[in-house]
């Protein structure tokens, strides 16, 4: 099962990458990548084999001993402390992307925690435990494979990371909890916007694209042709993209304006990093904003996650929405508290 991401770098997280976008303005949350037309978009995550049914038991994101509070001592020289604020600027200069991503992850975590409290988004203890065990098993397998069986997760955590196993397990569990809460919050908050669902076929030949659009107009199955011919990553899902807000800066969504549900576009030429390609777009449906509360929508959200986990496109759309609704800044190597 692929989640949105556990929001921690290194061993902890699954590594959720935000998708490129069309907006020219920098993004505090999406690594300042320009959005290109969907030539390099990742296909939606595969559906999980199973999920525990919702119950009334809940968990809440809280404090954790590995998350610094106050000054954080990371070393000593003759008894004099070395503190995290001295180290961070050096890490930033040496590993700009990694440290910027870490800051983004903390921002996302805070937004998720705040949104969960505002809307009453909760997950079960059973779900958190199941995801925690999945992540631990994944990393155990990866380490065993990388070390040819010489080192397991417990040895790596204690000897290389220098973290007590119980603290590490607690941190992983916290990451799992945040991830599960975040995917529910994303589905809820995006549902409050007018949305559109599209299908896409993208091929490298104009002649093939024209042949496919003619077949579609004669009643051929769009998902079947997408799986057979499309070079877009969505091909595995029959060309289907997740339901996305119409106010996003996406040429793909902008193209749906004026289209009717079920309508096919003509063959369109698009310039991508790997050359000229040709696409066919279908508007599957539009949905108005949903005025219901999270509690009223909860069962529908759980059912939707059962069928299709949150994709990185949805995460990116949610982050853009958060940027409009909150004051978010990345401050590089940092500024003084009173600066």
N, C-alpha and C positions, 0 to 999 in steps of 0.2 A: 504494500500500500504506500502511495506517495502522498504525503501531506503537503500543505502549504509550505512547511519548513518549520524547524524547531527554534528558529530565531537565535541560534547560537552558532558561532563559527567553529571550525576545527571538527573535533569528534562529535560535538553535541548536535550540530544541525544537519539537516538533509540538504541544505544549500538551495534555498529558493531564489531563483534569479528573476528579476523583473524583466518584462519584455520591452523592446525598443518602442519609442513613440514618435508621433509627428510633431509634438510641441517643440518650439525653438527655445522656450524658456528653460533654465536649469531646474532640475528637480532635486529637492533635498532628500527624497526617499528612494529614487530610482536610479541612482548612480549616474545622473546627467547624460543618459544615453539618448540619442535622437531616435524617434520612432520612424521606422521604415515600413513600407507597405508589407503585408504579411508574407514575405518570402522566407523569413527566418524565425517565424513564430513557433514556439514549441506547441506540440499538440497537447490537448488536455490530459490530465493525469488519468491512468487507468483506474477503473472502479475497484474498491477494496473487496476482498473475498467476503468479509462479513463485518458487522459493527454490533456492539452490544446495544440492546434496546435501552432507550432513555428511562431513567427512574427518578425518584425524587431526591436521591442522594446527590449532593453537589460538592464541588470543590471551588476554591477561590484562589486567584493569584495573590501570593503574599510575599513577605520578605524571605530572604534566604541568606545563610551565612557566607556564601561565595560572592554575593553581590555587595560591593563596598558601601558602607555607610560611614560618613565622616572621612578622616584621613586614612589611607590604606598603605600600611608599611609593607614594602616588598623586599627589603634588604637592610643590612647594617654594616657600618664600618666603625670599629672600635666602640660599639654600643650606640652610635649615632644612626638614626633611622634614615633610610632612603624610601621616599614615598612615591606613590603611583603618579602623582602630578609631575614629578621630575622625569619620569620615564616616558610618559605618553608623547610629548613632543618629539622625542627621538624615534619612537615607534612610528609616529605619523610621517616623519621625513623619510624613514627607511622603508616603510610599508604603507604607503598612502592608501591604496585601495582597501587593504585588509582592515586598517583602523577606521577608515570611513564607513566601511560596511558594518563594523562592530557598533559604531555610533548609531547608524541607521537601525540596527537590530534593537538597540535599547529604545529608540524612538518608537518603533513599531510595538514593542512590548508595552510601553506606557500607554500608547493609544488604545491598544487592545484591552488593557486592564481598565482604563477609564471608560471605554465603551461598554465593556462587560458589566461594570457596576451600574452604569446609567440605564442600560436596557434589561438587566437581569439575565444576561447570558451565562449559562452554567453548563458544566459537563459532569458526568458521573465519575465516581471513584473507579468503577469497573473499567470505563473507557480509558482513563488516565493510566491505570495499571497495565492494561493491555498494550497501549502504545509505548509505554516505558519499556516493557519487556521486548517489544519488537525492535526498538532502537538499540537496546543493549545487545540483543542477539545479532543484529546487523553489524555493529562495530566489533563485536567479538569475532565474528566470521572474517571481517576485513583485516583485523590485526593478525589473526592466525594465518591467513593467506599471505599477507605481506611479509611476515616473519618466518614463513615456512614451518609454522607450528611451534616456534621457539618462545613466543610471547603471547599471552592472553591479555584481555582488557584489564583485569585486576592488576597484573604486574605493570602494565603500561601506565595506568593511572597513578599508582603509588610510587613507582621508581622514576618515571620520566616526567610526569606532570607534578609529582610531589603533592598530590591531593589525597586526603583520606578517602577510602572507598565509600564510606557512608555519605560523605559530603558530595562526592561525584554522583552517586546514585540519586541523591536528593535533587541535584542540579538537573540531571537528565529528566527526572520526573517533573520538575517545574517546567522545563522546556516542552515536554509532552503536553502538559496541561495548557500552557499558553497557546500551543499550536492548535489544539482541539477547540479552544475557545475562539481563537482568531478565525478559523474557517467558518464557524457559525455566525460570528459577528459580520464577516465579509458578506455572506449570503444575505443576512438581514439588512445591512445598510445599503447594499446595492439594489435590493428590492424596492427601496424607497425612491428610486429614480426611474424615469421612463427608460425602457430597455429594448434592445433588438437582438434577435438570434439570426445568424447567417450561416450559410454553407458556402464553401469555396472549393473550386477545382483550379489548380495552377499547373500548367504544362509548359514545355520549352518550344513547342511548335505551334505556329498560328494555324496551320492546316489541321492538326489534331484538335486544337481548341474549337475550331469551327465545326469539325465533325461531331465533337461531343455535345456542343450546344444544340445542334440539329437533332441529335438523338434524344436529348432532354426534352426538347419541344414536342417530340413525338411520343413522350411518355416514359422514357427510360428512367431508371432509378438513379437519382443523384448520388446517394451514398455508395451504390455499387460502382458507378463510374469513377467516383472520387477514390475509392479504395484501389481500383484497378489502374488508374492513370495519373492521379495527381502527385506532384512532387512536393506539395506543401505538407508540413508535419501533421496537419489535421487529417490527412488521408486515412490514417488508421481509425479515425472516428467518423468515417464517411464524409469528411469535409466539414464536420460540424464545429462551430466555435461556441464558446459558452455565451450565455445571455449577458450582454454588456450594456452599460449606461450609454444613452445616446449623446450625452454631453461630453464624452471623451474626445480628445484630439486625435482621431484616427481617420485616415482617408477611407478605410474600409467601411466604417460606420457612416461617414459623411456620404458615401456613395449610395446608401440605402434611402436617402431622402428622396421622396417622390416615387419610390417603388411601392408596389402593393404586396401584401403577404402572398408568398408563393411565386412571385414574379422572378424571372431570370434576367440577368443583365446580358448585353451583347458581349462578345469577346473583347476584352480590354488588354491593352499592352501595358506592362509595368516594367520599370527599370529597377533591377535589384543588384546587389553586390556581385552576384555570379552571372550577370548578363540580363538580356531582355527575355522576359517570359510573358505568358498570356494566361489570363484568368477568366473564370466564369463565376459569377456571384448569384446566390439566391437568397432573397429575404424570406426566412422561414416564418417569423411572426414578430409582432411588436407587443409589448406589455406596458400598460400605464403603471405609475408608481403605486405601490401597495401601502395603504394607510394603516394596516394592522400593527399592533404591538408585537414585540418578540414572543411573548407568551402565547398570543393568538396564532402566531405563525410557526411556532416551534416544531410542531409535528410535520408540517410541510417541509421545513428546512432539514430535519433529520431524514425524511424520505428522499429529499433531493440529494443529500450527501451520500446516501446509500447507493443511489444510482450513479452519481458522478461527483467525485471529490472536487474541491476548489482548485482551479487551475492558476498558473502564474499570471495569466492575463487578468483574471479576476482580482488577484492580489494587487497587481499594478493599478487597476482601475480604482480599487479601494484606497490605495495610497494617494493617488491624485486627488480623490475626493477629500481625504484627510488634510492634504496641503491647502485646499481651499477653505477648509473649516477651522484650521488651527494655525497658530503662529509657530512655524517650524524652521529652524536654521541649523546648518552645519557650520561650526566655527573653526574648521581647520585644526591647527595644532592647539587651539584653545586660547582663551583670553582670561585675564584675572577676574575673579568673582565680582569685583566692583567695576569691571571694564565694560 
